[in-house]
Amino acid sequence: MAAATKDLAKELAGSFRWIRAFQKHKVKPPSKDPLSRYTNFTLQHVWEKYDCQTHLLLREAMVPAIAKNPELLDPDVDHLHLKYLSLYKAQSPAFTPK
């Protein structure tokens, strides 16, 4: 029992010695802001070209309405960005504002 206590005391003394040694050589933590490694570069200018999810969902929802009643959306056709493919050059615009 005495040997175990002696070993324990020796172990504690060694750990306290290491604690004191490390306290003498305190290193100042780096003063670099943790958020400084991030940049404000978001690639938003690139994403804008491909950010068409809202537009596609709108089209998907409106297609049945356009099929049933095309005159309903005549004023909004210009905002749907429709592409008309044809081999002939158009003489007049497909939809004229009223």
SVG drawing of the C-alpha trace seen along z (x, -y; Angstrom):
<svg xmlns="http://www.w3.org/2000/svg" viewBox="-59 -48 68 50">
<polyline fill="none" stroke="black" stroke-width="0.4" points="0.0,0.0 2.8,-2.4 4.5,-1.6 1.2,-2.5 0.9,-5.8 4.5,-6.5 4.1,-5.9 0.9,-8.0 2.7,-10.9 5.6,-10.6 3.1,-10.6 1.3,-13.7 4.6,-15.5 5.7,-14.8 2.4,-16.0 2.6,-19.2 6.1,-19.7 5.0,-19.5 2.1,-21.9 4.5,-24.5 6.9,-24.0 4.1,-24.7 2.8,-27.7 6.2,-29.4 6.2,-29.0 2.7,-30.2 2.3,-30.9 0.0,-33.6 -2.8,-32.1 -2.8,-33.3 -4.7,-36.6 -5.9,-35.7 -9.7,-36.0 -11.2,-32.6 -13.5,-33.9 -10.6,-35.5 -10.0,-32.3 -13.3,-32.7 -13.7,-35.1 -16.6,-37.1 -16.2,-35.4 -19.6,-33.7 -19.7,-33.1 -23.0,-34.8 -22.3,-36.4 -21.8,-32.9 -24.9,-31.4 -27.2,-34.1 -26.9,-32.6 -28.1,-29.2 -30.6,-30.3 -33.7,-29.4 -35.4,-27.1 -38.2,-29.6 -38.7,-30.3 -38.9,-26.6 -41.4,-25.9 -43.5,-28.8 -43.6,-27.5 -44.4,-24.0 -47.4,-25.3 -48.6,-27.6 -48.4,-25.1 -51.9,-23.5 -53.4,-27.0 -51.9,-28.1 -53.1,-24.9 -56.7,-25.5 -57.0,-29.2 -54.1,-30.8 -55.7,-34.2 -55.5,-34.4 -51.8,-34.9 -51.4,-37.1 -50.2,-40.1 -47.6,-38.0 -46.2,-36.2 -43.4,-38.7 -42.3,-37.8 -42.2,-34.1 -39.1,-34.3 -40.4,-32.0 -38.2,-30.8 -39.7,-30.3 -37.7,-28.1 -38.6,-28.4 -36.9,-28.1 -38.8,-31.2 -38.0,-34.7 -41.0,-36.2 -42.8,-39.0 -44.3,-40.3 -44.0,-39.5 -45.9,-36.4 -47.8,-38.3 -48.5,-42.0 -49.5,-44.0 -53.1,-45.1"/>
</svg>
